[in-house]
C-alpha cells in the first residue's frame, strides 16, 4: 500500500535554463513591442527606451542605442522574473499565481517610477501590461512543470 502511494506521488523536476531563456526571450520580444505601441499611442510615457535611463540618462534614452539597451535591460528583467517564478512558484502548478506575480512586479516597477504621480491612464496601462506578462510567465512555467511530469 505504501509503495503504491509513493509511485502515484508525483515528483517535481526543476525547469531547465533553456526553457527559462526561451520564455524570457519571447516575453521580451512580445511585451517589448506592446510597450512600444503603448508609448507610441501615448497610453504610457514609459516605452522600452526608459529601461536604458540608468545607463544613458534622459538625454540618451531616445536614441537607437537607448532603445537597444532598453530591450537588453528589459530582457534581463524578464529573465530574472521568469527564473524567480520557475524556482519559487511553478511547483504549485497554478497558473493564476501569474496574476499576483504580475501585480507584485507592477508594484516594484511603480516604486522606481514614482507611481504616486501617475495619471489614471498610465496607471491602468502599466497594471494591465504587468498582469499580462505575469500571466504569460505563470502559464508558461506552469505548463512546463506539468509537461515534465
N, C-alpha and C positions, 0 to 999 in steps of 0.2 A: 504494500500500500504506500509506504514512504517513497519507494523508488518511482512509483507512478507519479506522485506529486512532484518529485524532483525533475522527472522527464518532462512533465507538462509545464513546469515553471520556466518561463522564458528568460533567457539571458540577454542582457543588453550588451551591445558591442559599440565601441567608440566609433564615431563617424570619422572617416579618413579626411586628411587635409586637402586632398584633391577635390572632394565634393564641397568643402567649405570654400575653397578658392573659386570653384565654378559658380556657386551661388553668389559670392561676393562680386565676381566679375559681372554677371548678368544683372545683379541688383544695381551695380554702379551704372551700367550702360542704360538700363531701362529707366531707373529713377533719376539718373542724371539728366537724361533727355526730358523727362517730365518736369524736373525742377527748372530746366532752361525754358521750357514752354510756359510754366507758371510765371517766371520772371519776365519773359517777353510780353505776355499779356497783362502784366502789372498786377497779378494776384498777390505777389510777394516781392519784396525788394532783394531777396536772398537767392540769387542764381548760383550756379556751380562755382563761378569765379570768386564768390565770397569766401569759399573754403581756402583760397590762397592768400587771404589777407594777413595771416600771421607771417608769411614769407615775403610778400611784396608790398604790403601796406595798401591803403585805399587807392593810391595812385596807380600802382602796377597791376591791380587785380583785373582791370578791364582790358588787358592785352591778351593776345593769343597764348602767351606764356602763362598768364594768370589763369586762364581757362583750363589749360593743360594741367597745371599744378593743382588747380581746384579739383579736377577729376581724379588725379592721383591721391590727393588727400581724402576725397570722398571714398575712393576705393579702400584706403586704409581703414577709415571709419566703419565702412560696411563690412569689411573683412573681420575687424575686431568684434563688431556687434554679432556677426554670424558665428564666429568662434565661441563667444561667450554663451550664446543661446545653445549652440550644439553641445557644449560641455556641461552646461548647468541645467537646461530646461528640456532638451529633446527627449530625455529618458521618460518623461511624464507622458509622452505620446498624446499631447493635447495641443493641437494647432492653434486653438483660440488663445493660448498664452501669448501668441504673437501680438494680439491687440494690446494687452497690458504691457508687453515689451516695447511696442511702438510708442505708447504713451510715456513710458519711462525714458525712452530715447528723446522724445519731444521735450520733456521737462529738462533734461540735461542740456540739449541744444538751446532751449529757451533761456536758460540761465546765462549762457555765454553771449547770447544776442539780445539781452535785455527785453524779455518778452513782456514785461510790465508796461512797456511803452508802445506795444503793437496795437494797430487798429484791428477791428474785428475781422476784416478780410484777410489780413496777414495771419492772424491767429488761427482762423479756420482752415486756411490753405496749408499752413505748416502742420497743423494737427492731422489733417487728412493725409498729407504726404508721409508723415512718420508712422501713422497707423497702418497705411498700406504697405510700407516697406517692412514694418514689423510683422504683418501678416504674411508677406512673401517669405521672409526668413523663417517664421514659425512653421508655415506649411511645408516649405522645402526641407527643413531639418527634421520635422516630424515624419514626413513621408520617407525620407532616407533611413531614419531609425526603424520604421516599420518594415521597410524593404530588406533590411539586413537580417531580420529575424527569420 
